[in-house]
Structures are given as C-alpha cells and as structure tokens.
Amino acid sequence: YVALWISIIIIIGLVIIVSFILRGLRDPENPGFWGKYYGNIFDAANVYVKVPSKKINENKAGNIVVSAHLDSKSQSFRTRWRVLLYKIWLFSGIFLGVFFGLYIVLFFQPYQIPNIIIELGVWIPTILISFTNVLLMNLNTHNKSPGALDNASGMAIVFELSSYFRNHPLNNFNIWFCQYDVEEQGTMGSRVFVNNHEDQFEKGKIFQINFDMISCRGSKRNRLEYLKSYGIFPRRKVAPLLGKYFEEAAREEDIEIYGFHLTTGAHTDSVPYHQRNYDSIDLGTRAASKYSHTKRDTPDKVDPKVLKEACLLTRRVIKNLDNNFHNLDFEN
C-alpha cells in the first residue's frame, strides 16, 4: 500500500505542476507576478493598417484580418522534430495514464492480466516521457534563422494583398493588414491586438486569414495547404466556413489547395481568434518545417509561384465574403 500511495501522491503533484504551467500559457501576454518581478521584459510592436469599407459605416461593417508574423527565431531542433517530440510526450502520457489506472484497479480487484503487460505499459511511456523531457529542456532558442520561410513568405503575401485592397476597398468589410510581433514567444502580438480591438469585432462577421511558412521550393509537397482539423479525438474542425470558401475559390481560380490535420503543435496567430470562436484559418506549407527555426531557412527555399497562388486565392475568398456579407448569419 505504501508504494501505491506514494505513486498516487507523485501523480497528483505532477498534475498540479502541469496545471500551473498550462494556466501560465493561457495568457502569455500577461507577465504575471513571476514575469514582472523575476523575468525580462522587452518592447515589441505590431504593424498594421485598416482599410475601411466604402459602402457601410465602418462601425457597422464586418472585419477581415489578413495577417502574418514578423519575428523569427532558431532553435536546437527543427520544427518538425520539435512537433514529433511533443507528440511522443503527449501519447506516452495518455498511455501512462491508462496503464497506471489499470494498475490501481488491479491492485484492489485482481484480474487475469499478466503483470509484465502492466509493467511494460507503465515503464515504456515513463522512459519515453523522461527522454523527451530531457531533449525539450535543451531546446535552446537563438536568432540565427534568416526567417525566409518563417515568416518573410507570409509577410510578403500580406504586403501584396494590402497594395491591392488599398486601391480596391470592400463594400461591406473593413480589412486589416497585420504583421504581428512576438509570435514565436507565445503568439503575444496577435493576443494583444485582439484584446485591444475586440470591441470592434462581431462574432459571425469577423474573419482572420493567417499566413505562416508559405511554400518550400525543392520539396515534393511544395504547395499551399490549410489547417483543417486539430486534436486527437474527436478531431475538431478549426476552419469549416473559411475552408469551404478557400476550396470554392480554388475551383474558381483553378489552383490546388490541401487541407491537413494536426494532433498537436499548432500554435499560430490564429489562437486568440479561435479562443473567441471567431472564424479563422491558417495557410502554410508543412514541408517548410524541415527548414524553419534553422539557419537553413533562406530565401532560395521560397517559391514565388506558391506565394502568387496564395494571393490569388485569398483575394478571391475576400471578394466572395464581401459579396455574401448579408448571408453570413445564415452560413454561420
């Protein structure tokens, strides 16, 4: 009984620690007590412009936010390896919880399950979690990345679209062109932007289109993609309405776009929009994760053809949203 209760106390302690960590990650833009008195605080700035609607009063018009982040960073591991480590950590934790629960049940109600299965089910995830924790603890952040794919590619699209819509404002929507800062440190730039402008946004008439790591020249999957669903079970669709608009625009423009699923690791500037149940979509190229956050993220990896396709599709989507403005309540 002593070993059992010690194990339970350790698990409870770990749960408490993880809950505090998750609580701190919920609002990273708020330094809190520890950040204010024991951390380092740096100045950062978002860069954005608003093009008001031309037919409806801008206070009554809808809002479309076209965004990318302007900061970059490099890390000890590539993005794809970091995501893989998170997945191993996550699924190992789930398996550990299941087998530890079985261990407790079998302790009080013996069933015919070989002890070796329970022992392997507990020890293997424990070893994997410990291994990934050691690697993630050594995930140092630097700024050696040129930041071409992540995220000058997204910034270029925002600049290009802003140059077009500056001269072609929408009838029913204000359109914002935003370059968020501090995305790499917890999406703080977009969080502050939404906090400061939330009173101007109406659910059902606010849409965000976010660009992050567009194209990857030389890759077999050098193409435009969007995050379609997220999570383990059940898979949660994160962009049902805007995904439909982009797929319709792809048919109209004869351009291919692919939806994809992520189990974990999707922390982009769409997070504060999704937290408020606003319609938001992330466009990117998963293959770019091979080079992002490394010194190999250089301009030669960016494919202008894919960037142009992203501009054409997004322009079509924005115009279609504007034309369907009065039907949006029904679509939502």
C-alpha positions in Angstrom: 0.0 0.0 0.0 2.9 2.4 0.7 4.2 2.2 -2.8 0.7 2.7 -4.2 0.1 5.8 -2.2 3.5 7.2 -2.9 2.8 6.8 -6.7 -0.6 8.5 -6.3 0.9 11.4 -4.5 3.6 11.8 -7.1 1.0 11.8 -9.9 -1.2 14.4 -8.1 1.9 16.6 -7.7 2.7 16.3 -11.4 -0.9 17.1 -12.3 -0.7 20.3 -10.1 2.5 21.4 -11.7 1.2 20.8 -15.3 -2.0 22.7 -14.4 0.0 25.7 -13.3 2.1 25.6 -16.5 -1.0 25.4 -18.7 -2.5 28.3 -16.7 0.6 30.4 -17.4 0.4 29.5 -21.1 -3.2 30.6 -21.4 -2.4 34.3 -21.2 1.4 34.7 -22.1 0.9 38.4 -22.9 0.3 38.9 -19.2 3.6 38.7 -17.4 2.0 38.0 -14.0 3.9 38.1 -10.7 6.9 35.9 -11.8 7.3 37.6 -15.2 7.0 41.1 -13.7 9.5 40.7 -10.9 11.8 37.9 -11.9 11.6 37.8 -15.8 13.0 40.0 -18.5 10.5 42.3 -20.3 11.3 43.5 -23.8 9.5 46.0 -26.1 7.8 44.8 -29.2 5.3 46.3 -31.7 2.6 45.1 -34.1 2.5 46.8 -37.5 -1.0 47.1 -39.1 -3.3 49.2 -41.2 -7.0 49.3 -41.6 -8.8 49.9 -44.9 -12.4 50.9 -44.1 -15.4 49.7 -46.0 -16.7 52.0 -48.7 -20.5 51.5 -48.6 -21.3 50.6 -44.9 -20.3 52.7 -42.0 -17.1 51.1 -40.7 -18.6 50.8 -37.2 -21.4 48.5 -38.7 -19.3 46.8 -41.3 -17.7 43.3 -40.8 -14.0 42.9 -40.4 -11.4 40.7 -42.2 -8.0 40.4 -40.7 -5.1 39.3 -43.1 -2.1 38.5 -41.0 1.4 37.1 -40.7 4.1 37.4 -38.0 7.2 39.4 -38.5 9.6 37.8 -36.0 11.8 34.8 -36.4 13.9 32.5 -34.3 16.2 29.5 -34.5 16.1 26.5 -32.1 18.2 23.5 -31.3 15.8 21.2 -33.2 13.9 21.7 -36.4 10.2 22.5 -36.1 9.2 19.0 -37.4 11.4 17.3 -34.7 10.0 19.5 -32.0 6.4 18.6 -33.0 7.4 14.9 -33.1 8.8 15.2 -29.6 5.6 16.8 -28.4 3.5 14.0 -30.0 5.7 11.3 -28.3 5.3 13.1 -25.0 1.6 13.5 -25.4 0.7 10.0 -26.4 3.1 8.5 -23.9 1.4 10.5 -21.2 -2.0 9.1 -22.3 -0.8 5.5 -22.3 0.9 6.0 -18.9 -2.4 7.3 -17.5 -4.3 4.4 -18.9 -1.9 1.7 -17.6 -1.5 3.4 -14.2 -5.2 3.4 -13.9 -5.2 -0.3 -14.7 -2.5 -0.8 -12.1 -4.7 0.8 -9.4 -7.8 -1.2 -10.4 -5.8 -4.5 -10.4 -4.4 -3.6 -7.0 -7.9 -3.7 -5.5 -9.7 -6.0 -7.9 -7.3 -8.6 -9.3 -8.0 -9.7 -12.9 -6.2 -12.2 -15.1 -3.8 -9.8 -16.7 -0.1 -10.7 -16.7 2.0 -8.3 -14.6 4.5 -8.0 -17.4 1.9 -6.2 -19.5 1.2 -3.6 -16.8 4.9 -3.1 -16.0 5.7 -2.6 -19.7 2.7 -0.3 -20.1 3.9 1.9 -17.2 7.7 1.8 -17.8 7.9 2.3 -21.5 5.8 5.5 -21.5 7.7 6.7 -18.4 11.1 6.2 -20.2 9.8 8.0 -23.3 8.4 10.9 -21.3 11.7 11.2 -19.5 13.7 11.1 -22.7 11.6 13.7 -24.5 11.7 15.9 -21.4 15.5 15.9 -21.4 15.5 16.8 -25.1 12.9 19.6 -24.7 14.7 21.0 -21.7 17.7 21.5 -24.0 15.6 23.2 -26.7 17.5 26.4 -26.7 16.3 29.5 -28.7 18.6 31.7 -30.7 18.1 34.1 -33.6 20.3 32.6 -36.3 17.5 31.9 -38.7 17.2 34.2 -41.8 13.4 33.7 -41.5 12.7 33.5 -45.2 10.0 30.8 -45.0 9.1 31.5 -41.4 7.9 34.1 -41.9 9.0 36.5 -44.6 6.9 34.4 -47.0 3.8 35.2 -45.1 4.7 38.9 -44.7 5.2 39.2 -48.5 1.7 38.0 -49.1 0.2 40.4 -46.6 2.1 43.3 -48.2 1.0 42.3 -51.7 -2.7 42.0 -50.7 -2.6 45.3 -48.9 -1.2 47.0 -52.0 -4.2 45.7 -54.0 -7.0 46.3 -51.5 -5.7 49.8 -50.6 -7.0 50.8 -54.1 -9.9 48.4 -54.1 -11.7 48.7 -50.7 -14.5 46.3 -49.9 -18.2 47.3 -49.8 -19.2 45.7 -46.6 -16.0 44.9 -44.7 -13.2 46.8 -43.1 -10.0 44.9 -43.9 -7.0 44.9 -41.6 -3.5 44.0 -42.7 -1.4 43.0 -39.7 2.2 42.0 -39.2 2.2 40.6 -35.6 5.3 40.6 -33.5 6.4 38.0 -30.8 4.5 35.1 -32.4 7.5 32.9 -31.7 7.2 33.7 -27.9 3.6 32.6 -27.4 1.6 34.5 -30.1 1.6 37.5 -27.9 1.4 40.1 -30.7 -1.9 38.7 -32.0 -3.3 38.3 -28.5 -2.6 41.9 -27.7 -4.1 43.0 -31.0 -7.3 41.1 -30.4 -7.6 42.3 -26.8 -7.3 45.9 -27.9 -9.8 45.6 -30.8 -12.2 43.0 -29.6 -14.9 45.7 -29.0 -14.9 46.4 -32.8 -15.4 42.7 -33.8 -18.8 40.9 -34.0 -18.8 37.2 -34.0 -20.0 35.9 -37.4 -18.7 39.0 -39.1 -15.1 38.8 -38.2 -12.7 36.6 -40.2 -9.0 36.1 -39.9 -6.7 34.7 -42.7 -3.3 33.9 -41.3 -0.1 33.1 -43.3 2.7 31.2 -41.8 5.5 29.4 -43.7 4.3 29.5 -47.3 5.9 27.2 -49.9 9.1 25.1 -49.8 10.9 25.1 -53.1 12.5 21.7 -53.9 10.1 19.7 -51.8 7.6 17.2 -53.2 4.9 18.9 -51.3 5.7 22.5 -52.3 2.1 23.6 -52.2 -0.5 25.7 -50.5 -2.2 24.0 -47.5 -4.6 25.0 -44.7 -5.1 23.6 -41.2 -8.4 21.8 -41.5 -8.7 20.0 -38.1 -6.9 19.7 -34.9 -6.7 17.4 -31.8 -6.7 13.7 -31.0 -10.3 12.5 -30.5 -12.6 13.8 -31.6 -10.9 15.7 -34.5 -12.1 19.3 -34.2 -12.6 21.2 -37.4 -11.0 24.6 -37.0 -11.9 26.4 -40.2 -15.2 24.9 -41.5 -16.5 28.1 -43.1 -13.3 29.6 -44.4 -12.1 26.2 -45.5 -15.2 26.0 -47.7 -14.6 29.4 -49.1 -11.0 28.6 -50.0 -11.9 25.3 -51.6 -14.6 27.1 -53.7 -12.0 29.8 -54.6 -9.5 27.1 -55.6 -12.0 25.7 -58.1 -12.8 29.1 -59.5 -9.1 30.0 -59.8 -8.0 26.5 -60.9 -5.5 26.3 -58.1 -4.9 23.4 -55.8 -5.2 23.7 -52.0 -4.9 20.9 -49.5 -6.4 20.6 -46.0 -4.5 18.8 -43.3 -4.8 17.6 -39.7 -2.5 18.2 -36.7 -2.7 16.3 -33.4 -0.6 18.9 -31.6 1.9 21.7 -32.1 -0.4 24.2 -33.9 0.3 27.5 -32.0 -0.1 30.3 -34.5 -1.5 33.8 -34.5 -5.0 32.3 -35.1 -5.1 31.1 -31.4 -6.7 34.2 -29.9 -9.3 34.2 -32.6 -10.2 30.6 -32.1 -10.4 31.2 -28.4 -13.2 33.6 -29.0 -14.9 31.3 -31.6 -14.1 33.7 -34.4 -13.8 32.3 -38.0 -10.1 31.9 -38.6 -7.9 29.9 -40.9 -4.1 29.2 -41.1 -2.5 28.8 -44.5 1.0 27.3 -44.8 3.2 24.6 -46.2 4.0 21.7 -43.8 7.2 20.8 -45.8 8.7 24.2 -44.7 9.0 22.8 -41.2 12.1 21.0 -42.5 14.0 24.3 -42.6 12.1 26.6 -40.2 13.8 27.7 -37.0 17.2 26.8 -38.5 20.0 28.8 -40.3 18.9 27.0 -43.5 15.6 29.0 -43.7 17.0 31.0 -46.6 15.3 32.9 -49.5 16.1 30.3 -52.1 13.6 28.0 -50.3 10.7 30.4 -51.1 8.7 29.7 -54.2 7.1 32.8 -55.7 4.7 30.7 -57.7 3.1 29.3 -54.5 3.0 32.8 -53.0 1.2 34.1 -56.0 -1.3 31.3 -55.8 -1.9 32.2 -52.1 -2.5 35.9 -53.1 -5.0 34.9 -55.9 -6.9 32.5 -53.7 -7.1 34.9 -50.8 -8.2 37.8 -53.0 -11.0 35.6 -54.4 -12.1 34.5 -50.9 -12.2 38.1 -49.6 -14.3 39.2 -52.5 -16.7 36.3 -52.1 -17.1 37.1 -48.4 -17.8 40.7 -49.3 -20.4 39.6 -51.9 -22.1 37.2 -49.4 -22.0 39.7 -46.5 -25.8 39.7 -45.9 -25.9 35.9 -45.9 -23.2 35.3 -43.4 -25.6 35.0 -40.4 -27.2 32.1 -42.2 -23.9 30.4 -43.1 -22.7 30.6 -39.5 
